Amino acid sequence: MSIRKVEREDLIRVNSMCIDTFMGCGFKCTGEIGESAGLKYQPMEMDLHK
């Protein structure tokens, strides 16, 4: 039997007003600031294998 380690990162979209809060929890900014449904957001991700 072979066990395969799967690398994974979760990507979330964070309201641009909350970026500092999520960065304090270990998330990092990725990509460009965007807009969806009239709200500005910043894509962020966290490495789950720390």
N, CA, C and O of each residue as an XYZ file, in Angstrom:
200
protein
N       0.849     -1.171      0.000
C       0.000      0.000      0.000
C       0.896      1.235      0.000
O       1.902      1.291      0.707
N       0.516      2.210     -0.795
C       1.272      3.449     -0.915
C       0.469      4.600     -0.311
O      -0.728      4.739     -0.560
N       1.148      5.413      0.479
C       0.500      6.592      1.060
C       1.043      7.823      0.360
O       2.254      8.037      0.305
N       0.150      8.619     -0.168
C       0.548      9.829     -0.896
C       0.199     11.058     -0.073
O      -0.952     11.232      0.327
N       1.183     11.909      0.182
C       0.949     13.161      0.892
C       0.405     14.192     -0.096
O       1.005     14.429     -1.144
N      -0.705     14.788      0.233
C      -1.325     15.775     -0.643
C      -1.070     17.159     -0.078
O      -1.451     17.456      1.055
N      -0.421     18.009     -0.873
C      -0.209     19.392     -0.476
C      -1.493     20.154     -0.734
O      -2.107     19.989     -1.788
N      -1.908     20.981      0.204
C      -3.155     21.712      0.037
C      -3.067     23.064      0.718
O      -2.510     23.199      1.808
N      -3.611     24.032      0.070
C      -3.776     25.352      0.658
C      -5.207     25.768      0.420
O      -5.750     25.525     -0.658
N      -5.824     26.382      1.394
C      -7.176     26.889      1.225
C      -7.114     28.357      0.844
O      -6.359     29.133      1.430
N      -7.912     28.725     -0.137
C      -7.978     30.094     -0.623
C      -9.317     30.686     -0.222
O     -10.364     30.084     -0.461
N      -9.286     31.856      0.385
C     -10.523     32.552      0.753
C     -10.494     33.949      0.166
O      -9.434     34.468     -0.186
N     -11.657     34.547      0.064
C     -11.770     35.944     -0.337
C     -12.193     36.732      0.891
O     -13.217     36.439      1.508
N     -11.404     37.724      1.237
C     -11.621     38.488      2.455
C     -12.043     39.910      2.103
O     -11.428     40.556      1.254
N     -13.089     40.390      2.757
C     -13.500     41.783      2.589
C     -12.299     42.663      2.882
O     -11.600     42.455      3.874
N     -12.056     43.640      2.026
C     -10.849     44.469      2.155
C     -10.767     45.219      3.481
O      -9.690     45.685      3.854
N     -11.879     45.343      4.196
C     -11.874     46.017      5.507
C     -11.291     45.114      6.599
O     -10.955     45.607      7.676
N     -11.162     43.794      6.346
C     -10.770     42.826      7.380
C      -9.386     42.223      7.162
O      -9.012     41.289      7.870
N      -8.626     42.727      6.210
C      -7.339     42.117      5.851
C      -6.405     41.996      7.049
O      -5.802     40.942      7.247
N      -6.271     43.042      7.847
C      -5.349     43.002      8.992
C      -5.723     41.906      9.980
O      -4.841     41.255     10.541
N      -7.005     41.694     10.198
C      -7.465     40.652     11.121
C      -7.040     39.277     10.634
O      -6.521     38.478     11.413
N      -7.256     38.991      9.351
C      -6.891     37.685      8.810
C      -5.378     37.501      8.763
O      -4.894     36.390      8.980
N      -4.623     38.553      8.486
C      -3.163     38.448      8.485
C      -2.662     38.114      9.887
O      -1.686     37.380     10.035
N      -3.318     38.645     10.912
C      -2.949     38.338     12.288
C      -3.221     36.890     12.662
O      -2.669     36.386     13.640
N      -4.071     36.215     11.888
C      -4.392     34.803     12.130
C      -3.556     33.856     11.274
O      -3.775     32.645     11.297
N      -2.593     34.400     10.514
C      -1.696     33.555      9.746
C      -1.958     33.480      8.253
O      -1.239     32.779      7.542
N      -2.972     34.188      7.758
C      -3.228     34.210      6.319
C      -2.270     35.171      5.643
O      -1.762     36.094      6.281
N      -2.016     34.961      4.344
C      -1.191     35.885      3.575
C      -1.962     36.295      2.317
O      -2.760     35.524      1.785
N      -1.712     37.506      1.859
C      -2.379     38.030      0.666
C      -1.837     37.333     -0.569
O      -0.631     37.128     -0.700
N      -2.738     36.971     -1.473
C      -2.363     36.376     -2.755
C      -3.227     37.013     -3.829
O      -4.417     37.245     -3.618
N      -2.647     37.290     -4.952
C      -3.423     37.842     -6.056
C      -3.753     39.311     -5.878
O      -3.287     39.974     -4.951
N      -4.562     39.788     -6.788
C      -4.936     41.196     -6.825
C      -6.272     41.425     -6.127
O      -7.121     40.534     -6.082
N      -6.449     42.623     -5.583
C      -7.735     43.004     -5.008
C      -8.760     43.016     -6.128
O      -8.495     43.531     -7.213
N      -9.932     42.449     -5.867
C     -10.985     42.366     -6.870
C     -12.295     42.907     -6.333
O     -12.364     43.409     -5.211
N     -13.317     42.800     -7.138
C     -14.646     43.254     -6.730
C     -15.676     42.245     -7.211
O     -15.615     41.775     -8.347
N     -16.621     41.916     -6.340
C     -17.684     40.982     -6.668
C     -18.943     41.417     -5.929
O     -18.908     41.674     -4.725
N     -20.038     41.498     -6.645
C     -21.328     41.898     -6.062
C     -21.218     43.235     -5.324
O     -21.884     43.448     -4.311
N     -20.377     44.128     -5.836
C     -20.233     45.448     -5.243
C     -19.307     45.508     -4.040
O     -19.129     46.580     -3.460
N     -18.713     44.386     -3.649
C     -17.795     44.361     -2.504
C     -16.375     44.161     -2.991
O     -16.127     43.344     -3.878
N     -15.439     44.903     -2.414
C     -14.025     44.720     -2.731
C     -13.477     43.613     -1.839
O     -13.800     43.536     -0.654
N     -12.638     42.754     -2.429
C     -12.074     41.653     -1.660
C     -10.603     41.445     -2.012
O     -10.133     41.864     -3.069
N      -9.897     40.794     -1.107
C      -8.489     40.433     -1.273
C      -8.382     38.923     -1.144
O      -8.704     38.384     -0.085
N      -7.934     38.209     -2.197
C      -7.702     36.772     -2.038
C      -6.584     36.532     -1.012
O      -5.556     37.209     -1.029
N      -6.804     35.567     -0.131
C      -5.813     35.231      0.894
C      -5.745     33.728      1.024
O      -6.692     33.023      0.676
N      -4.619     33.231      1.529
C      -4.480     31.794      1.753
C      -3.644     31.547      2.998
O      -2.916     32.417      3.475
N      -3.777     30.316      3.509
C      -3.010     29.896      4.686
C      -2.425     28.524      4.396
O      -3.132     27.634      3.922
N      -1.159     28.348      4.673
C      -0.524     27.044      4.524
C      -1.003     26.166      5.666
O      -0.789     26.488      6.834
N      -1.656     25.048      5.329
C      -2.221     24.169      6.356
C      -1.222     23.134      6.876
O      -1.566     22.335      7.747
N       0.013     23.136      6.352
C       1.002     22.139      6.737
C       2.150     22.736      7.531
O       3.298     22.327      7.356
N       1.868     23.680      8.386
C       2.935     24.298      9.205
C       3.175     23.495     10.450
O       4.030     23.852     11.261
